[in-house]
Every structure is written in C-alpha cells, then in structure tokens.
C-alpha cells in the first residue's frame, strides 16, 4: 500500500479509500452486501493496508455506518473514518435531511452512535443545501469540531463557485473550513478538471473522487455492462453521461490498453486516476475480495505520458452530472 497526506489535515491515508456504500442491506439496493458478506472484504482491506473508510448516513439508511463501526472496533485509532449527511433519512421527518443546524446536530449524533465513536475523522456535507444559508451550515459544523465530535470537515459534489463561497465564508468568519472535496471524477467524466480541481489544488484541498470506475462501466467492455446485477438495476449509472460523447471509445481504449499490459480494465481506470497529481485517494467500492485485491494491484501499474494522452484523447465535454 502507498500512503499520502490528505490535503492539509496532516492525516496519513492509504492511496485507496474503501467506499462503504456496498455494505448494508440488499433491501436498500439489490447489489448491496449484508454484514456477513461485507466482513471479509473489510478485513481484507485492512490486511492490504487500507486505513481510510468512507460511508454516509444514507447508505442502507445507517446500516453501513453500523457495519463499519463494528468492523473497526478495537482498532479505531489506526483508521481514518469519514461519513456524510444531507439526504433525508426519514420521509416523515423533514429535519432528518438538509444542512440546517437541527439536521446536522441530530444526524451527526445518530451517525456517531451507529459508528460507536465519540469522534469521526472527516464529516462531509453530501451535497449543497439551497434552502439553508451556508453561514448557518458552517457555524453548526464549526461547533461540532469545537465540541470534539468531528476532527475535519469535507464537502462533496457542488459547483466550484459554491465551494469557493464556502471557503471564503469560513475564512471571513473564522470558522473551520472544508479540507476535502469528494467529487465525481473518472476517465469518462472529467468536467471537474475545468474549475473544481484547480480550485482544490490552489487551496490545498484533499481530493477523494467518487465513482472512479464510472459505476462499473470502466471495468468491462461496453457490450457487457448490462449483464451485471448493478448494470441492470443501477439507474444512476445510466443517468450519468458515461455513454455520451466519446465515452464508448474511451471504454474501448481502456480495454485495449488493459489487454496490452495484461491487467484488468478496472486497474487501468484506477491507475489513470492515481497518476493525477490533484487526486489523493479514489474511493473504491467493491462487492468481492478479488476485485479489492485487483484495485490495490493498480498501485503498481505505471502509465506513460503517452498512455495517459491516448486514454484521454476521445473525451468530449458532457453535461454536468452528480450535483443532485
């Protein structure tokens, strides 16, 4: 395993972060694993040197947090744990979502309880809340840091102008600022290169991309995508513009280069991200130990500058996706 310092936090994290959306209950999403199936993957991740875990209160409506908390019990100090809030947890309770002070304080307390932790290392807003002034959100988050419930604050997909406004507001009010950005970024979706990634680089923000393998489309040939359980049931995969513009040709080039190097397509997709200086740790989701081990092996794949350019060449601008 390789390690890096996460943005300006001083925390040393593995170059791969284990995304925990796959752990919880299949009652929430068909492809999600229950606790018994999740445990071997988490244990193997730790064996391989992964010390960075990302979950959210909405994943299996809290079950993912509970599973991760139980799995890390007794070795909490060695690990870096991140969770998120924003999406509504209970349709009958309007205060179970959004980024009001009430919602943040209630949902953070619930997350800490499920995780079995007094403090979470990284607490992230899952999206931008258009109904709550950013000042209220930032003051509530700053208070959580001062209470010792949260060590660092992070944000996820939003417009760069919104992120810039949040950083400026924190600085002007003397509040804890966001130190990480969990954004939508992969070989098939590179719109973040226009504004968000340059902003993060300038502000020393840690970048931890979600969907590094385009929800599975970068792991298999175009024709085979619909044959998987996730390809059949994951409506969000087809909602993103992976199949638009030059997406299919990028997919074909990933397949070709993987064949030349005798590695998997997923490993090429991850290696491309790992060669990007702005990226700290891609968030990988997996439902098998085998795929986890292959992801870690991607750290050893070297791509030349010409490899990188050839993979990127077919890309065409696509509609912004992942902010909703």
Buried (B, 14 or more C-beta within 10 A) or exposed (E): EEBBEBBBBEBEBBBBBBBBBBBBBEEBBEBBBBBEBBBEBBEBBBEBBBBBBBBBBBBBBBBBBBBBBBBBEEEBEEBBBBBBBBBBBEEEEEBBBBBBBEBBBBBBEBBBEBBBBEBBBBBBBBBBBEEBEBBBBBBBBBBBBEEEBBBBBBBBBBEBEBBBBBBEBBEEEEBBBBBBBBBBBBBBBBBBBEBBBEBBEEBEBBBBBBBBBBBBBBBBBBEEBEEBEBBEEBEEBBEBBBBBBBBBBBBBBBBBBBEEBEBBBBBBBBBBBBBBEBBBBBBBBBBBBEBBBBBBBBBEBEBEEEBBEBBBEBBEEBEBBBEE
